[in-house]
Amino acid sequence: MALLGAVAVAAVGEAMMIVAVPWFVLETTGSVAQTGFVVAVASVGAGVTGFAAGPLVDRAGFRATAVTSYLVGGAAAAAIPLLHAAGRLDFPALLGLVLVASLFDIPGVTAVSGLVPSLARAASVPLERANALLTAVRQISQLCGPTLGGLAVALMGTAQVLLVDAAACAVAALVVALGVPVMAGRRARAESESEAGGGSGGYTAQLRDGLRTLRRHPLLRALTASSTAFNGLDSAFSGVVLVTYAYQYLGSAASLGVLLTAFGAGTAAGLFGYAAAGHRIGRRRTYLTAGCCAGLLIAPLAALPPLPVAAGLLALLGAVAAPVAPVRMTALQTSVPDGRYGRVVTAVDTLALTAVPLGSAAAVPLVAGLGLRPALLLISAAYLAVVAACAWTPAFRMMDEKLESRKLTAIDNV
């Protein structure tokens, strides 16, 4: 409960910051180009440093990394308005602080997910339920955070919103430090030191070891490939196709907000449903069924229905696709050999994130050249093709094997 509470507080603050930072840059520089540049640099920097920090997660331990992630992000967020008030915030300093605020995003998320198995065992909670609740907390926070951020910017100003985010990160760090049992962090670090030689192999060697583990483990390779494909399709669908649909056929930005809210609410409902009963269903079956249903539900949108129908479809789409994320997290937690979790999972997440800009970029000429209806049908077909490839890949059967045998096999293979 402490971990879920910390994640909820920090996620709301971070979601508010997504609104506050671009608005602050636009207010202080007056330049749309500089605003876009800051956002782009922060995204790219987070991906690059997230991958490079993988061995650091294994060396420091999950608990310490999570606390550090919240503290660094909060300190950088607080420094922006404080330096601006002191008249010492030029554009390079602003760019650097925004970059620092995002540096530990991927390691922090990895560390939190690394804490889940030991805490779930201690609480006698199925791992699927723990991961579904963690994902649901983030989903609800991200659903409410931007709205709260927009209202807070209007009522208090961007500087105060950034200070609120800093306070939220500080609270999250304190809750993890005091509320998460010390043994969870010690166990993670002990496993890391026993399996990785206590960090004596050198940082670069450990980084290569993570990539080598990822390359040689069949399920990890398959999960990385499918996650990358799904991320690219999700980005194309939500970032380009839905925006075009709302603009050209529904006629307002408010319609886009309704569609995204419906999808987010459906996702939250699906996650709570999976938390209740997901441990009784095979992980492979859930992963494939959720992906297949998502692909099938996108196709009716090609009819370009009115807003109420489209919102209903997106709510249903969010509900059926919701289990994909916790199933993926559970598979990683039970497949990565002990001591390599940080370096492997940060590599998986970084590779998957590279598909986000690529998916959006590919969708633009697709919609412009073929039109919205064919683009929706092609994206639907692409989802189903990815699911079919997963169904035919023998490695996905390892999702339902016992943890002990799978980890031993993975270590032997490496």
C-alpha positions in Angstrom: 0.0 0.0 0.0 2.9 2.4 0.7 4.4 1.7 -2.7 1.0 2.2 -4.5 0.5 5.4 -2.5 3.9 6.8 -3.4 3.4 6.0 -7.1 0.0 7.6 -7.1 1.3 10.9 -5.6 4.3 11.0 -7.8 2.4 10.1 -11.0 -0.1 12.9 -10.4 2.7 15.4 -9.9 4.5 14.2 -13.0 1.3 14.3 -15.1 0.7 17.9 -13.9 4.3 18.7 -14.9 3.6 17.5 -18.5 1.3 20.5 -18.8 3.3 22.9 -16.7 6.7 22.6 -18.3 5.7 23.4 -21.9 3.5 26.2 -20.7 6.3 27.6 -18.6 8.8 27.5 -21.5 6.3 29.2 -23.7 5.6 31.9 -21.1 9.2 32.6 -20.4 10.6 32.4 -24.0 7.6 33.2 -26.2 8.9 30.6 -28.7 7.0 27.6 -29.9 10.1 26.2 -31.5 12.1 26.4 -28.2 9.1 24.8 -26.4 9.1 21.9 -28.8 12.9 21.6 -28.6 12.8 21.3 -24.8 10.1 18.6 -24.9 12.0 16.6 -27.6 15.4 16.8 -25.8 13.8 15.7 -22.5 12.2 12.7 -24.2 15.4 11.6 -26.1 17.5 12.2 -23.0 15.3 10.2 -20.8 15.5 7.2 -23.2 19.3 7.3 -23.6 20.1 7.8 -19.9 17.4 5.3 -18.9 19.2 2.6 -20.9 22.6 3.6 -19.6 21.5 3.6 -16.0 20.4 0.0 -16.0 23.4 -1.4 -14.1 23.1 1.4 -11.6 19.6 0.0 -10.7 21.2 -3.4 -10.0 24.1 -1.9 -8.0 22.2 0.5 -5.8 19.1 -1.7 -5.3 15.5 -1.1 -6.2 14.5 0.8 -3.1 17.4 3.3 -3.2 17.0 3.9 -6.9 13.2 4.6 -6.6 13.9 7.1 -3.8 16.7 8.7 -5.8 14.5 9.0 -8.9 11.8 10.9 -7.0 14.3 13.2 -5.2 16.2 14.1 -8.4 13.1 14.7 -10.4 11.5 16.8 -7.6 14.7 18.9 -7.0 15.0 19.7 -10.7 11.3 20.7 -10.9 11.7 23.0 -7.9 14.9 24.6 -9.2 13.1 25.9 -12.4 10.8 28.4 -10.7 13.3 29.2 -7.9 16.0 30.1 -10.4 13.5 32.0 -12.5 12.4 34.1 -9.5 16.1 34.8 -8.8 16.7 36.0 -12.4 19.3 33.3 -13.1 17.3 31.0 -15.4 18.5 31.3 -19.0 17.4 28.9 -21.8 20.4 26.5 -21.5 19.8 26.2 -17.7 16.1 25.6 -18.3 16.9 23.0 -20.9 19.4 21.3 -18.5 17.0 21.2 -15.6 14.2 19.7 -17.7 16.6 17.1 -18.9 17.7 16.3 -15.3 14.1 16.0 -14.2 13.6 13.2 -16.7 16.9 11.4 -16.3 15.7 8.9 -13.8 12.3 8.3 -15.2 13.0 4.8 -16.8 15.3 3.7 -13.9 12.7 4.8 -11.4 9.9 2.9 -13.1 12.2 -0.1 -13.4 13.1 0.0 -9.7 9.5 0.3 -8.6 8.5 -2.7 -10.7 11.5 -4.6 -9.3 10.2 -4.1 -5.7 6.8 -5.6 -6.6 7.6 -9.4 -6.5 9.1 -9.4 -3.0 6.3 -7.1 -1.6 3.6 -9.2 -3.3 5.1 -12.4 -1.7 5.2 -10.7 1.7 1.6 -9.6 1.4 0.4 -13.0 -0.1 -0.9 -11.1 -3.1 -0.8 -12.7 -6.6 1.8 -11.1 -8.7 -0.7 -10.4 -11.5 -2.9 -8.5 -9.0 0.0 -6.4 -7.7 1.1 -5.4 -11.1 -2.5 -4.6 -12.3 -3.0 -2.4 -9.3 0.3 -0.6 -9.9 -0.6 0.0 -13.5 -4.1 1.1 -12.5 -2.7 3.6 -10.1 -0.5 5.1 -12.8 -3.4 5.1 -15.3 -5.7 6.9 -13.0 -3.0 9.4 -12.1 -2.2 10.1 -15.7 -5.9 10.4 -16.5 -6.5 13.0 -13.8 -3.1 14.7 -13.7 -3.2 16.7 -17.0 -6.7 18.1 -16.1 -5.5 19.0 -12.6 -2.4 20.5 -14.1 -4.3 22.7 -16.5 -6.6 23.9 -13.8 -3.7 24.5 -11.4 -1.8 26.5 -14.0 -4.9 28.7 -14.6 -5.5 29.2 -10.9 -1.9 29.3 -9.4 0.5 29.8 -12.3 3.1 27.5 -13.7 5.8 28.2 -11.1 3.5 27.0 -8.3 2.5 23.9 -10.2 6.2 23.0 -10.6 6.7 23.4 -6.8 3.6 21.2 -6.3 5.3 18.5 -8.4 8.5 18.9 -6.4 6.5 18.4 -3.2 4.7 15.4 -4.6 8.1 13.8 -5.5 9.4 14.5 -2.1 6.4 12.9 -0.5 6.8 9.8 -2.7 10.4 9.5 -1.8 9.7 9.8 1.9 6.9 7.2 1.7 9.1 4.7 -0.2 12.0 5.3 2.2 9.9 4.9 5.4 7.0 2.7 4.2 8.6 0.0 2.0 10.3 -2.7 4.1 14.0 -2.4 4.3 14.4 -6.1 3.5 12.8 -5.6 0.1 15.6 -3.3 -0.9 18.2 -5.4 0.8 17.0 -8.6 -0.9 17.1 -7.0 -4.3 20.6 -5.7 -3.8 21.8 -9.1 -2.4 20.4 -10.9 -5.5 22.1 -8.3 -7.7 25.5 -8.7 -6.0 25.3 -12.5 -5.9 24.4 -12.9 -9.5 26.4 -10.0 -11.0 29.5 -10.4 -8.9 28.8 -7.5 -6.7 29.4 -5.0 -9.5 33.0 -6.1 -9.9 32.7 -6.8 -13.6 32.7 -3.1 -14.5 29.9 -0.8 -15.5 30.3 -1.3 -19.2 30.6 -5.0 -18.9 27.3 -5.1 -16.9 25.6 -3.0 -19.6 26.8 -5.5 -22.3 25.7 -8.3 -20.0 22.1 -6.9 -20.0 22.0 -6.8 -23.7 23.5 -10.3 -24.0 20.9 -11.6 -21.6 18.1 -9.9 -23.6 19.5 -11.3 -26.9 19.9 -14.9 -25.7 16.6 -15.3 -23.7 13.8 -16.3 -26.1 10.9 -14.8 -24.1 12.7 -11.5 -23.4 13.4 -11.2 -27.1 9.8 -11.9 -28.0 8.4 -9.5 -25.4 10.8 -6.7 -26.6 9.7 -7.2 -30.2 6.0 -7.3 -29.4 6.2 -4.3 -27.0 8.0 -2.3 -29.6 5.4 -3.1 -32.3 2.5 -2.4 -30.0 4.1 0.9 -28.9 4.5 2.0 -32.5 0.9 1.1 -33.4 -0.4 2.8 -30.2 1.5 6.0 -31.0 0.1 6.0 -34.6 -3.4 5.4 -33.4 -3.7 7.8 -30.5 -1.2 10.4 -31.7 -2.2 10.8 -35.3 -5.3 8.9 -36.3 -7.5 9.9 -33.4 -6.4 13.5 -33.6 -7.3 13.5 -37.3 -10.6 11.9 -36.6 -11.5 14.4 -34.0 -10.4 17.3 -36.1 -11.9 16.3 -39.5 -15.0 14.5 -38.5 -16.0 15.4 -35.0 -14.9 19.0 -35.4 -13.5 20.0 -32.0 -10.6 19.5 -29.6 -13.2 18.7 -26.9 -14.2 15.6 -28.8 -10.6 14.4 -28.7 -10.6 14.9 -25.0 -13.8 12.9 -24.7 -12.3 10.0 -26.7 -9.1 9.9 -24.7 -10.9 10.2 -21.4 -13.2 7.3 -22.5 -10.2 5.2 -23.4 -8.5 6.0 -20.1 -11.5 5.2 -18.0 -12.0 1.9 -19.8 -8.4 1.1 -19.3 -8.7 1.7 -15.5 -11.8 -0.5 -15.3 -10.1 -3.2 -17.3 -7.1 -3.1 -14.9 -9.2 -3.4 -11.8 -11.0 -6.3 -13.5 -7.7 -8.0 -14.2 -6.5 -7.4 -10.7 -9.6 -9.3 -9.4 -9.3 -12.4 -11.6 -6.2 -12.2 -13.7 -4.2 -14.7 -11.6 -6.7 -17.4 -12.6 -6.1 -17.0 -16.3 -3.0 -18.0 -18.2 -0.7 -15.1 -19.0 -0.1 -16.1 -22.6 -3.9 -16.5 -23.2 -4.6 -13.1 -21.6 -1.8 -11.3 -23.6 -3.0 -12.8 -27.0 -6.7 -12.3 -26.3 -6.3 -8.7 -25.2 -4.2 -7.8 -28.3 -6.6 -9.6 -30.6 -9.7 -7.8 -29.2 -7.9 -4.5 -29.4 -7.2 -5.0 -33.1 -10.8 -6.1 -33.8 -12.2 -3.1 -31.9 -10.2 -0.6 -34.0 -11.8 -1.7 -37.2 -15.3 -0.4 -36.5 -13.9 3.1 -36.1 -13.2 3.0 -39.8 -17.0 3.7 -40.2 -16.3 7.1 -38.6 -19.2 6.8 -36.1 -20.5 9.8 -34.2 -18.9 10.8 -30.9 -21.1 8.7 -28.5 -20.5 5.5 -30.4 -16.8 6.2 -30.9 -16.4 7.0 -27.2 -18.1 3.7 -26.3 -15.8 1.8 -28.6 -12.7 3.4 -27.2 -13.9 2.7 -23.6 -14.3 -1.0 -24.5 -11.0 -0.9 -26.4 -9.2 0.4 -23.3 -10.9 -2.2 -21.1 -9.9 -5.2 -23.2 -6.4 -4.0 -23.9 -5.7 -3.1 -20.2 -4.2 -6.5 -19.2 -1.3 -6.3 -21.7 0.8 -4.0 -19.5 0.6 -6.0 -16.3 1.0 -9.3 -18.1 4.2 -7.9 -19.7 5.5 -6.6 -16.4 4.8 -10.0 -14.7 6.6 -11.8 -17.5 9.6 -9.6 -17.1 9.7 -10.0 -13.4 9.5 -13.8 -13.6 11.9 -14.2 -16.6 14.9 -11.9 -16.0 17.6 -13.7 -14.1 18.2 -12.4 -10.6 20.8 -9.6 -10.5 20.2 -8.5 -14.1 16.7 -7.0 -13.7 17.7 -3.4 -13.9 20.0 -3.6 -16.9 17.7 -5.9 -18.8 14.3 -4.1 -18.2 15.7 -0.6 -18.9 17.0 -2.0 -22.2 13.6 -3.5 -23.0 11.8 -0.3 -22.1 14.2 1.9 -24.0 14.0 -0.2 -27.2 10.2 -0.2 -26.9 10.1 3.6 -26.5 12.0 4.1 -29.8 8.9 3.0 -31.6 6.7 5.9 -30.3 8.1 8.6 -32.6 8.5 6.2 -35.4 4.9 5.1 -35.2 3.6 8.7 -35.3 6.0 9.6 -38.1 4.8 6.6 -40.2 1.1 7.4 -39.6 1.3 10.9 -41.0 2.0 9.9 -44.6 -0.4 6.9 -44.2 -3.3 9.1 -43.3 -2.4 11.8 -45.8 -1.9 9.3 -48.7 -4.7 6.8 -48.1 -7.2 8.6 -46.0 -8.5 8.0 -42.5 -10.7 4.9 -43.1 -7.9 2.8 -44.9 -5.4 4.0 -42.2 -7.7 2.7 -39.4 -8.2 -0.7 -41.2 -4.4 -1.0 -41.8 -3.7 -0.3 -38.1 -6.3 -2.9 -37.1 -4.8 -5.4 -39.4 -1.3 -4.6 -38.1 -2.4 -5.3 -34.5 -3.8 -8.6 -35.5 -0.7 -9.5 -37.4 1.5 -8.8 -34.3 -0.8 -11.0 -32.2 -0.7 -13.8 -34.8 3.1 -13.6 -34.7 3.1 -13.8 -30.9 0.7 -16.8 -31.1 3.1 -18.6 -33.5 6.2 -17.8 -31.4 7.1 -20.7 -29.2 8.8 -18.5 -26.7 5.5 -17.0 -25.5 4.6 -20.4 -24.0 7.3 -19.7 -21.4 5.0 -17.1 -19.9 3.1 -19.8 -18.0 6.0 -21.9 -16.9 7.2 -22.0 -13.3 9.4 -19.2 -12.2 12.3 -21.4 -10.9 12.7 -23.5 -14.0 12.5 -20.5 -16.3 15.1 -18.5 -14.4 17.5 -21.4 -14.2 17.2 -22.0 -17.9 17.7 -18.4 -18.7 20.9 -18.3 -16.6 22.2 -21.5 -18.2 21.5 -20.0 -21.7 23.5 -16.8 -20.8 
